[in-house]
Amino acid sequence: MNNKGKLADLPNDWWRQHLACQTLAEWFGHHLVGLFFSVQANGSKQEGVYTGLVLYYEKNLLWITAGHVVDEIHKVLSNPEIDVQIMRWLDGCEIPGAESIPVHNRNLEMFSGLEFGIDFGVVKITGLDANNMLNNNRTQVITEEFWKTPHSKPEGYYVLGFPKEWAEHHETRFPDNQIFNSFLANLACLPVQQIGYRGDFHPNKEFWNDPDAFYGQILPFVDGVEDQPASLKGMSGGPLFSIERDPSDRIGYRLFGIQRSEDKDERLIRAEPIHKILGLINP
């Protein structure tokens, strides 16, 4: 995708093609890490993945997500009636059998910005977990250059995450009565077009209660491929990336925000812009 001639010939909606989204998902996916939980609660087993990405900031390795996700994680870990049986970082290591790493210290350092009106959350990754993640050649940690570098007007945006409806649980029974369980979190990369603020006229006041938020319309793939989740449940805390082309016709991307909520009926998303997040962590 670095060939100037081919890029110049691309149609304006190239970034909405299904194949383009799949290709870019490979780029973006190196920044995402899921946090997997398997718990026993109310007499039944429950499991799922929270979406986030890894960021290196002020000499700290951080997992950033939505504030309400951090609040939910805190409730799970602090509830004595919930037995957390498995808790792992899904960092996608390419060594077979090591596609995830256990959370060694469950006494997580966490922060939620919800009390400050910003749906942004942080989990600090330390010790063996940090060492394992940094030494995984698949995981690419986001640094300040991903939001501070000079940029042009975005051609479009993408929201990424692990939708709940795309999760796959497999159970394999062996003749010796052993049972092997596996869980697969599939990544969605959806094209998004920014839209203007509609809160003054829209009946969904809760969704539209912040004129400074990023609002976007999830767009269908232009080539007609129907490969999108019906709901973004599970994708809260995922990154919003912009796709841009510099004067030399090279394609790049920036971290533009963190997805926080959706209007499922209208296929809209709301994200916390990166400048609001930086204002919170750099008061």
Secondary structure, 3 states (H helix, E strand, C coil): CCCHHHHHCCCCCHHHCHHHHHHHHHHHHCCECEEEEEEEECCEEEEEEECCEEEEECCEEEEEECHHHHHHHHHHHHCCCCEEEEEEEECCCCCCCCCCEECCCCCCEEEECHHHCCCCEEEEECHHHHHHHHCCCCCCCECCHHHHCCCCCCCEEEEEECCHHHCEEEEEECCCCCEEEEEECCCEEEEEEECCCCCCCCCCCCCCCCCCCEEEEECCCCCCCCCCCCCCCCCCCCEEEEEEECCCCCEEEEEEEEEEEEECCCCEEEEEEHHHHHHHHCC
